[in-house]
Amino acid sequence: MSISDKLGGKRLTGFARNAAIDLFVSAFVMLFGAVYEHYSFGVFSFYMLYAFVPFFILGMFELQAGFLDNLRFDPWALRIARWGVVAATLGSIFKGVLEIYGTSSDLTVVYPVAAWALFAAALIKGIAGLKKTR
């Protein structure tokens, strides 16, 4: 039994469970960024401060979608979108660490490109899934 599985004695399922997990990961990334910023000796990065935002937005989307019973989402499209959120979050943390350290890398371009490619794939899969259910 964990916080993400139970809420008020009722078992969380579907969108509510995914939203709880995403919001928990968002809080963890926010705490990680705050601790990292605290020990960076006055150097800060907005990439590190706001690395939690992609998971927070995904969690809010899934929480809202959980209240709308008549919507049908392709589960694979949501999985692909989640991987896009992971790529965006990891890219933001990576760029934040490099900025705080005072260096740069050409590899920081890979994360946003991968995230946008995954978001586009999720959108295409989602649209294809909507046409199948009609």
C-alpha positions as CSV (number, residue, x, y, z in Angstrom):
1,M,0.0,0.0,0.0
2,S,1.4,3.4,-1.0
3,I,0.2,6.9,-1.3
4,S,-0.3,6.6,-5.0
5,D,-2.4,3.5,-4.7
6,K,-4.9,4.6,-2.0
7,L,-6.7,7.8,-1.4
8,G,-9.6,8.0,1.1
9,G,-10.0,4.3,1.2
10,K,-10.7,4.0,-2.5
11,R,-8.3,2.4,-5.0
12,L,-7.1,4.8,-7.6
13,T,-7.4,3.5,-11.2
14,G,-6.7,4.8,-14.7
15,F,-6.2,8.5,-15.0
16,A,-6.4,9.2,-11.3
17,R,-3.6,6.7,-10.6
18,N,-1.4,8.1,-13.4
19,A,-2.0,11.7,-12.2
20,A,-1.1,10.8,-8.6
21,I,2.2,9.2,-9.8
22,D,3.0,12.2,-12.1
23,L,2.3,14.7,-9.4
24,F,4.5,12.7,-7.0
25,V,7.3,12.6,-9.5
26,S,6.8,16.4,-10.1
27,A,7.1,17.0,-6.3
28,F,10.2,14.9,-6.2
29,V,11.9,16.7,-9.1
30,M,10.9,20.1,-7.5
31,L,12.5,19.0,-4.2
32,F,15.6,17.8,-6.1
33,G,15.9,21.1,-7.9
34,A,15.5,23.1,-4.7
35,V,18.1,21.1,-2.9
36,Y,20.5,21.2,-5.8
37,E,20.0,25.0,-6.0
38,H,20.6,25.4,-2.3
39,Y,24.0,23.7,-2.5
40,S,25.1,25.5,-5.7
41,F,26.6,28.5,-3.8
42,G,24.4,31.2,-5.2
43,V,24.5,30.0,-8.8
44,F,21.0,29.2,-10.2
45,S,19.5,28.0,-13.3
46,F,15.9,28.4,-14.4
47,Y,16.1,25.0,-16.2
48,M,16.8,23.4,-12.8
49,L,14.2,25.4,-11.0
50,Y,11.4,24.6,-13.4
51,A,12.3,21.0,-14.3
52,F,9.2,19.8,-12.5
53,V,6.8,21.6,-14.9
54,P,6.4,18.9,-17.6
55,F,5.4,16.2,-15.1
56,F,3.1,18.7,-13.3
57,I,1.4,19.6,-16.6
58,L,1.0,16.0,-17.5
59,G,-0.4,15.2,-14.1
60,M,-2.9,18.0,-14.3
61,F,-4.0,16.9,-17.8
62,E,-4.5,13.3,-16.6
63,L,-6.4,14.5,-13.5
64,Q,-8.7,16.6,-15.6
65,A,-9.1,13.8,-18.2
66,G,-10.1,11.5,-15.3
67,F,-13.1,13.6,-14.6
68,L,-14.3,13.5,-18.2
69,D,-15.8,10.0,-18.5
70,N,-16.8,10.2,-22.2
71,L,-13.3,10.9,-23.5
72,R,-11.3,8.0,-24.9
73,F,-7.6,8.3,-25.2
74,D,-5.3,5.8,-26.8
75,P,-3.2,4.3,-24.0
76,W,-0.2,4.0,-26.3
77,A,-0.4,7.7,-27.1
78,L,-0.4,8.6,-23.4
79,R,2.6,6.3,-22.9
80,I,4.5,8.0,-25.8
81,A,3.6,11.4,-24.3
82,R,4.9,10.3,-20.9
83,W,8.2,9.4,-22.5
84,G,8.3,12.8,-24.1
85,V,7.7,14.3,-20.6
86,V,10.6,12.2,-19.3
87,A,12.9,13.5,-22.1
88,A,11.9,17.1,-21.4
89,T,12.5,16.7,-17.7
90,L,15.8,15.0,-18.0
91,G,16.9,17.5,-20.6
92,S,16.0,20.4,-18.3
93,I,17.9,18.8,-15.4
94,F,20.9,18.1,-17.6
95,K,21.0,21.7,-18.9
96,G,20.5,23.1,-15.4
97,V,23.4,21.0,-14.0
98,L,25.6,22.3,-16.8
99,E,24.6,25.9,-16.3
100,I,25.2,25.7,-12.5
101,Y,28.6,24.1,-13.2
102,G,29.4,26.8,-15.6
103,T,29.9,24.8,-18.8
104,S,27.9,23.8,-21.9
105,S,27.5,20.8,-24.1
106,D,26.3,20.2,-27.6
107,L,24.3,17.2,-26.4
108,T,21.7,19.5,-24.7
109,V,20.0,19.8,-28.1
110,V,19.1,16.1,-28.1
111,Y,16.6,16.2,-25.3
112,P,14.2,18.9,-26.7
113,V,14.4,17.3,-30.1
114,A,13.5,13.9,-28.6
115,A,10.8,15.3,-26.5
116,W,9.1,17.1,-29.4
117,A,9.5,14.0,-31.6
118,L,7.8,11.9,-29.0
119,F,5.0,14.5,-28.5
120,A,4.4,14.6,-32.2
121,A,4.3,10.8,-32.3
122,A,1.8,10.8,-29.4
123,L,-0.4,13.3,-31.2
124,I,-0.3,11.3,-34.4
125,K,-1.1,8.1,-32.5
126,G,-3.8,9.8,-30.5
127,I,-5.5,11.2,-33.7
128,A,-5.3,7.7,-35.3
129,G,-6.8,6.2,-32.2
130,L,-9.7,8.6,-32.2
131,K,-10.6,7.7,-35.8
132,K,-10.7,4.0,-34.9
133,T,-13.1,4.5,-32.1
134,R,-15.7,6.4,-34.1
